[in-house]
Amino acid sequence: FTEVNMAVTQILGYSVGEFLSKPIKELIHPDDWVRTQSEIERQLKGSKTYSFENRYLCKDGSYKWMAWNGTAADNEGVVIAIGSDINEQKLTENKLSTALEQSPSAITITNLNGQIEYANPSFCRITGYSLDVVKGKNPRLLKGGQHSKEFYEEMWKTIHSGKEWRGEIYNKRKNGDFFWESASIGPVLDPEGNIVNFIKVSNDITHQKKLEENNFHFGHIIESTLSEIYSFDSNSLKFIHANGSALNNLGYTLLELRKLTPVDIKTRFTIKSFEEKLALLRSGERNELTFNTTHQRKNKTFYEVEVHVQLIKKDQLSLFIAIVLDISDRVQAQKNLVESNKKLIDGERKFRILADNTNDWEYWINENNEYIFISPACE
């Protein structure tokens, strides 16, 4: 260097004399020296420098990033360069770059033609493609074949208009496996407000989609089963949910039922006696309770039920699940059987009285031709 201004003291900490006394190579970061030397040689050969960046050694031993714009060498081989301190900007860029590299979300940046310019490690992990493979290619190489042409046209129309697009995309990994991703795609603007790139941030939601599908099927099964299924709060005992069979049998709407507790439909219980039964589940003494009781419908009619109750605890969730079987037909059949047996016993008793007092011979023989009853007259 042959001449510098006072900004050197403010940016790098040297006095003008100290700065001019050092060979330029000593001031440049070792990793930047080859590039810097090449740029100086270009200037000496008649080329200008625009926004060349390198790191300069400060007096305190640290390095700062500088951006340079320079003239081509004049007839005497003199180059005039203007440097700006961009250290804070570079630190911010490095933080941003680190955040992109370490983000668990897949991040891609494309140019205006949709060609991939950058993809972070999470993108590579999720899709199976390396950056070297996808760089310069269009994201359509991930197409899973489920979406229509109009779906993609609407996506590109949205982001080209300067707006953000959000949605779920069905894609295919390099190994042929399909996956769902939740994506946000938006434009990147330059200082003048022109779109220069598009950035996409996405997350693999395949597992979540499978859970949703399973929950849908499970929910359909619960709603379709003939058994009554209830859930009620473990503290207030207020109903939370009931399936279709429960609502149909009781005659309540779900909103009406949510104002009630199991005691309101189980007329054999009081709050105290019901809590005493539930205490076996709360204490862990029992994992499940099974008992028979009576349910009262909204229209004040009754039906017999067999109740199976469990306490469910997960994280902050605590509720009771009850599966209820309408056993009215079973109970009635048992009553009919008892009544029939009673009549049979009464009939047999009356027959024995008559047989014991008749002068006629009376006897019964079983299927093995064995006498099982002989009236006194036979003797």
C-alpha positions as CSV (number, residue, x, y, z in Angstrom):
1,F,0.0,0.0,0.0
2,T,1.3,3.5,-0.8
3,E,-1.5,5.6,0.6
4,V,-4.6,5.0,2.9
5,N,-7.2,7.3,4.6
6,M,-8.0,7.5,8.2
7,A,-10.8,5.0,8.0
8,V,-8.2,2.3,8.4
9,T,-7.6,3.3,12.0
10,Q,-11.4,3.2,12.7
11,I,-12.0,-0.2,11.0
12,L,-8.8,-2.2,11.6
13,G,-7.3,-0.3,14.6
14,Y,-3.9,0.5,13.0
15,S,-2.4,4.0,12.6
16,V,-1.8,5.0,9.0
17,G,1.9,4.5,9.5
18,E,1.5,1.0,11.0
19,F,-0.8,-0.1,8.2
20,L,1.5,1.2,5.4
21,S,4.5,-0.5,7.0
22,K,3.1,-4.0,6.6
23,P,3.3,-6.1,3.5
24,I,-0.1,-6.8,2.1
25,K,0.3,-10.5,2.4
26,E,0.6,-10.2,6.2
27,L,-2.7,-8.3,6.3
28,I,-4.8,-10.9,4.4
29,H,-6.3,-14.0,5.9
30,P,-4.2,-17.0,4.8
31,D,-7.3,-18.7,3.3
32,D,-8.1,-15.6,1.2
33,W,-4.6,-14.8,0.0
34,V,-4.6,-16.8,-3.3
35,R,-7.9,-15.2,-4.3
36,T,-6.7,-11.7,-3.3
37,Q,-3.4,-12.1,-5.2
38,S,-5.3,-13.3,-8.3
39,E,-7.6,-10.3,-8.1
40,I,-4.7,-7.9,-7.8
41,E,-3.1,-9.4,-10.8
42,R,-6.4,-8.9,-12.8
43,Q,-6.4,-5.2,-11.8
44,L,-2.7,-4.8,-12.9
45,K,-3.7,-6.3,-16.2
46,G,-6.4,-3.7,-16.7
47,S,-9.5,-5.2,-15.1
48,K,-11.7,-3.5,-12.6
49,T,-12.8,-5.0,-9.3
50,Y,-16.4,-5.1,-8.2
51,S,-17.5,-6.3,-4.7
52,F,-14.4,-8.4,-4.0
53,E,-14.6,-9.8,-0.5
54,N,-11.7,-10.9,1.8
55,R,-10.6,-10.8,5.4
56,Y,-8.1,-8.3,6.9
57,L,-6.1,-8.7,10.0
58,C,-6.9,-6.2,12.7
59,K,-4.4,-4.8,15.2
60,D,-6.0,-6.8,18.0
61,G,-5.4,-10.1,16.1
62,S,-9.0,-10.6,14.9
63,Y,-10.1,-10.6,11.3
64,K,-12.7,-8.4,9.6
65,W,-14.5,-9.0,6.3
66,M,-14.0,-6.2,3.8
67,A,-15.7,-5.6,0.4
68,W,-13.7,-3.9,-2.3
69,N,-14.4,-2.0,-5.5
70,G,-11.3,-1.0,-7.4
71,T,-10.0,0.6,-10.6
72,A,-7.8,-1.0,-13.1
73,A,-4.1,-0.1,-12.9
74,D,-3.2,3.1,-14.5
75,N,0.0,3.7,-16.6
76,E,2.1,3.8,-13.5
77,G,0.6,0.6,-12.1
78,V,-1.4,2.3,-9.4
79,V,-4.7,0.8,-8.3
80,I,-7.3,2.8,-6.4
81,A,-9.6,0.7,-4.2
82,I,-12.5,1.6,-1.9
83,G,-13.1,-0.8,1.0
84,S,-16.2,-1.2,3.2
85,D,-16.5,-3.0,6.5
86,I,-19.0,-5.8,5.9
87,N,-18.0,-7.8,9.0
88,E,-21.4,-7.6,10.7
89,Q,-23.1,-8.5,7.4
90,K,-20.9,-11.5,7.0
91,L,-21.5,-12.6,10.6
92,T,-25.2,-12.4,10.0
93,E,-24.9,-14.3,6.7
94,N,-22.8,-17.0,8.4
95,K,-25.5,-17.3,11.2
96,L,-28.1,-17.5,8.5
97,S,-26.1,-20.1,6.6
98,T,-25.6,-22.1,9.8
99,A,-29.3,-21.9,10.5
100,L,-30.1,-23.2,7.0
101,E,-27.6,-26.0,7.2
102,Q,-28.8,-27.1,10.7
103,S,-32.5,-26.6,10.2
104,P,-34.6,-29.8,10.6
105,S,-36.8,-28.5,7.8
106,A,-35.9,-29.2,4.2
107,I,-35.0,-25.9,2.5
108,T,-34.4,-25.3,-1.2
109,I,-33.7,-22.1,-3.1
110,T,-34.4,-21.9,-6.9
111,N,-33.9,-19.3,-9.5
112,L,-36.8,-17.8,-11.5
113,N,-36.9,-20.7,-13.8
114,G,-37.3,-23.2,-11.0
115,Q,-33.8,-24.6,-11.1
116,I,-32.5,-25.6,-7.7
117,E,-29.5,-23.5,-6.6
118,Y,-29.3,-24.6,-3.0
119,A,-30.6,-27.5,-0.9
120,N,-29.8,-28.0,2.8
121,P,-28.8,-31.3,4.4
122,S,-32.4,-32.0,5.7
123,F,-33.6,-31.9,2.1
124,C,-31.0,-34.4,1.1
125,R,-31.8,-36.6,4.1
126,I,-35.6,-36.6,3.4
127,T,-35.4,-37.0,-0.4
128,G,-32.3,-39.1,-0.7
129,Y,-30.8,-36.8,-3.3
130,S,-27.5,-35.0,-2.8
131,L,-27.0,-31.3,-3.6
132,D,-24.7,-32.2,-6.5
133,V,-27.4,-34.3,-8.1
134,V,-30.3,-31.8,-7.7
135,K,-28.4,-28.6,-8.3
136,G,-29.6,-27.1,-11.6
137,K,-32.6,-29.4,-11.8
138,N,-36.3,-28.6,-11.4
139,P,-38.1,-29.8,-8.2
140,R,-40.5,-31.7,-10.5
141,L,-38.0,-34.6,-10.2
142,L,-39.7,-35.2,-6.9
143,K,-43.3,-35.4,-8.3
144,G,-45.3,-38.2,-6.8
145,G,-47.9,-38.3,-9.5
146,Q,-50.9,-37.5,-7.3
147,H,-51.4,-33.8,-8.1
148,S,-53.0,-32.4,-11.2
149,K,-51.3,-30.0,-13.7
150,E,-53.6,-27.2,-12.4
151,F,-52.3,-27.8,-8.9
152,Y,-48.7,-26.9,-9.9
153,E,-49.9,-24.1,-12.2
154,E,-51.7,-22.4,-9.3
155,M,-48.6,-22.8,-7.1
156,W,-46.3,-21.1,-9.6
157,K,-48.9,-18.4,-10.4
158,T,-49.1,-17.6,-6.7
159,I,-45.3,-17.2,-6.0
160,H,-44.7,-15.4,-9.3
161,S,-47.2,-12.8,-8.2
162,G,-45.1,-12.2,-5.1
163,K,-47.3,-14.1,-2.7
164,E,-46.6,-17.0,-0.4
165,W,-48.0,-20.5,-1.3
166,R,-48.8,-23.0,1.5
167,G,-50.0,-26.5,1.1
168,E,-49.3,-30.2,1.2
169,I,-47.4,-32.0,-1.6
170,Y,-47.2,-35.7,-2.4
171,N,-43.6,-36.4,-3.5
172,K,-41.3,-39.3,-4.3
173,R,-37.9,-40.0,-2.8
174,K,-34.9,-41.1,-4.7
175,N,-35.5,-44.7,-3.6
176,G,-39.0,-44.7,-5.0
177,D,-40.8,-44.3,-1.7
178,F,-43.6,-41.8,-1.6
179,F,-43.9,-39.1,1.1
180,W,-46.1,-36.1,2.1
181,E,-44.6,-32.8,2.9
182,S,-46.1,-29.6,4.4
183,A,-44.5,-26.8,2.4
184,S,-44.3,-23.0,2.3
185,I,-42.9,-21.4,-0.9
186,G,-42.3,-17.7,-1.2
187,P,-40.4,-15.2,-3.3
188,V,-37.0,-13.6,-2.4
189,L,-36.8,-9.9,-3.3
190,D,-33.8,-7.7,-4.1
191,P,-33.5,-4.1,-2.6
192,E,-35.6,-2.8,-5.5
193,G,-38.4,-5.3,-4.8
194,N,-37.8,-7.5,-7.8
195,I,-38.1,-11.3,-7.4
196,V,-34.7,-12.9,-7.7
197,N,-35.2,-16.3,-6.2
198,F,-37.8,-18.6,-4.6
199,I,-37.3,-20.3,-1.2
200,K,-39.2,-23.4,-0.1
201,V,-39.3,-24.6,3.5
202,S,-41.0,-28.0,4.0
203,N,-41.4,-30.8,6.6
204,D,-42.0,-34.5,6.1
205,I,-45.5,-35.2,7.4
206,T,-45.8,-38.8,6.1
207,H,-46.1,-40.2,9.6
208,Q,-48.7,-37.6,10.6
209,K,-50.7,-38.3,7.5
210,K,-50.7,-42.0,8.3
211,L,-51.9,-41.3,11.8
212,E,-54.6,-39.1,10.5
213,E,-55.7,-41.9,8.1
214,N,-55.6,-44.4,10.9
215,N,-57.5,-42.1,13.2
216,F,-60.1,-41.6,10.5
217,H,-60.6,-45.3,10.1
218,F,-60.6,-45.9,13.9
219,G,-63.0,-43.0,14.4
220,H,-65.3,-44.5,11.7
221,I,-65.2,-47.9,13.5
222,I,-66.0,-46.3,16.8
223,E,-68.9,-44.4,15.3
224,S,-70.2,-47.4,13.5
225,T,-70.0,-50.0,16.3
226,L,-73.2,-51.1,18.0
227,S,-71.5,-50.8,21.4
228,E,-71.9,-47.6,23.2
229,I,-68.6,-45.8,23.8
230,Y,-68.3,-42.8,26.1
231,S,-65.4,-40.6,27.4
232,F,-65.8,-38.4,30.5
233,D,-63.6,-36.0,32.4
234,S,-61.7,-37.6,35.2
235,N,-62.3,-34.6,37.5
236,S,-65.7,-33.2,36.7
237,L,-67.1,-36.5,35.4
238,K,-68.8,-34.5,32.6
239,F,-69.2,-36.4,29.3
240,I,-66.7,-35.4,26.7
241,H,-67.8,-37.6,23.8
242,A,-70.2,-40.4,22.9
243,N,-70.5,-42.3,19.7
244,G,-73.5,-42.7,17.5
245,S,-74.8,-45.8,19.2
246,A,-74.8,-44.2,22.6
247,L,-76.6,-41.1,21.4
248,N,-79.2,-43.1,19.5
249,N,-79.9,-45.3,22.5
250,L,-80.1,-42.6,25.0
251,G,-81.9,-40.1,22.8
252,Y,-79.6,-37.2,23.7
253,T,-77.6,-34.9,21.4
254,L,-73.9,-34.7,22.1
255,L,-74.3,-31.1,23.3
256,E,-77.1,-32.2,25.7
257,L,-75.0,-35.1,27.0
258,R,-71.9,-33.0,27.7
259,K,-74.0,-31.2,30.4
260,L,-74.5,-34.5,32.2
261,T,-72.3,-37.1,34.1
262,P,-72.6,-40.9,34.1
263,V,-74.5,-40.7,37.3
264,D,-77.3,-38.8,35.5
265,I,-78.0,-41.8,33.4
266,K,-77.0,-44.5,35.9
267,T,-79.9,-44.3,38.3
268,R,-78.5,-47.0,40.7
269,F,-75.6,-44.8,41.6
270,T,-75.0,-41.6,43.5
271,I,-72.0,-39.4,43.0
272,K,-70.5,-40.8,46.1
273,S,-71.0,-44.5,45.2
274,F,-69.8,-43.9,41.7
275,E,-66.6,-42.1,42.9
276,E,-66.0,-45.0,45.2
277,K,-66.1,-47.4,42.3
278,L,-63.8,-45.1,40.2
279,A,-61.3,-44.9,43.1
280,L,-60.2,-48.4,42.3
281,L,-59.0,-47.1,38.9
282,R,-57.5,-43.9,40.2
283,S,-55.5,-45.7,42.8
284,G,-54.2,-48.2,40.2
285,E,-55.6,-51.1,42.2
286,R,-57.6,-52.1,39.1
287,N,-56.9,-51.5,35.4
288,E,-60.5,-52.0,34.3
289,L,-63.9,-52.1,36.0
290,T,-66.8,-54.3,34.8
291,F,-70.2,-54.0,36.3
292,N,-73.9,-54.2,35.4
293,T,-76.3,-51.4,35.9
294,T,-79.3,-49.6,34.4
295,H,-79.3,-46.6,31.9
296,Q,-82.1,-44.1,31.8
297,R,-82.9,-42.6,28.4
298,K,-83.9,-39.1,27.8
299,N,-87.6,-40.3,27.6
300,K,-87.3,-41.8,31.1
301,T,-87.3,-45.4,29.9
302,F,-84.7,-47.8,31.1
303,Y,-82.4,-50.5,29.7
304,E,-79.9,-52.9,31.3
305,V,-76.2,-52.5,30.5
306,E,-72.8,-54.1,31.1
307,V,-70.2,-51.4,31.6
308,H,-66.4,-51.6,31.1
309,V,-64.5,-48.6,32.3
310,Q,-60.8,-47.6,32.1
311,L,-58.8,-44.6,33.1
312,I,-56.6,-43.2,30.4
313,K,-53.6,-41.0,31.3
314,K,-51.1,-39.6,28.8
315,D,-49.1,-36.4,29.3
316,Q,-51.6,-33.8,30.6
317,L,-54.6,-35.9,29.4
318,S,-56.7,-37.8,32.0
319,L,-60.1,-39.2,31.2
320,F,-62.3,-42.2,31.6
321,I,-63.3,-44.4,28.7
322,A,-66.4,-46.5,29.0
323,I,-67.6,-49.3,26.6
324,V,-71.2,-50.1,27.3
325,L,-73.2,-53.1,26.1
326,D,-77.0,-53.1,26.0
327,I,-77.8,-56.4,27.7
328,S,-81.6,-55.9,27.9
329,D,-82.3,-59.0,25.7
330,R,-79.8,-61.1,27.7
331,V,-81.4,-60.0,31.0
332,Q,-84.9,-60.6,29.7
333,A,-83.8,-64.1,28.4
334,Q,-82.4,-64.9,31.8
335,K,-85.6,-63.8,33.5
336,N,-87.6,-65.9,31.0
337,L,-85.4,-68.9,31.8
338,V,-85.8,-68.4,35.5
339,E,-89.6,-68.2,35.1
340,S,-89.7,-71.3,32.9
341,N,-87.6,-73.2,35.5
342,K,-89.9,-72.1,38.2
343,K,-92.9,-73.2,36.3
344,L,-91.3,-76.5,35.5
345,I,-90.4,-77.1,39.2
346,D,-93.9,-76.1,40.3
347,G,-95.4,-78.5,37.6
348,E,-93.1,-81.4,38.8
349,R,-94.0,-80.8,42.4
350,K,-97.7,-80.8,41.6
351,F,-97.3,-84.0,39.5
352,R,-95.5,-85.7,42.3
353,I,-98.3,-84.9,44.7
354,L,-100.9,-86.3,42.3
355,A,-98.8,-89.3,41.5
356,D,-98.2,-90.1,45.2
357,N,-102.0,-90.0,45.8
358,T,-103.2,-91.9,42.8
359,N,-104.2,-95.7,42.7
360,D,-102.9,-95.9,39.1
361,W,-99.5,-97.1,38.2
362,E,-97.2,-94.2,37.3
363,Y,-93.5,-94.5,36.4
364,W,-90.9,-92.5,34.5
365,I,-88.1,-94.1,32.4
366,N,-85.0,-92.1,31.1
367,E,-83.3,-92.6,27.8
368,N,-81.3,-95.5,29.2
369,N,-84.4,-97.3,30.1
370,E,-83.8,-96.7,33.8
371,Y,-86.7,-96.0,36.2
372,I,-86.4,-92.5,37.6
373,F,-89.9,-92.4,39.3
374,I,-92.3,-95.1,40.5
375,S,-95.6,-94.2,42.1
376,P,-96.6,-95.9,45.3
377,A,-99.4,-97.8,43.5
378,C,-96.7,-99.7,41.6
379,E,-95.3,-101.1,44.8
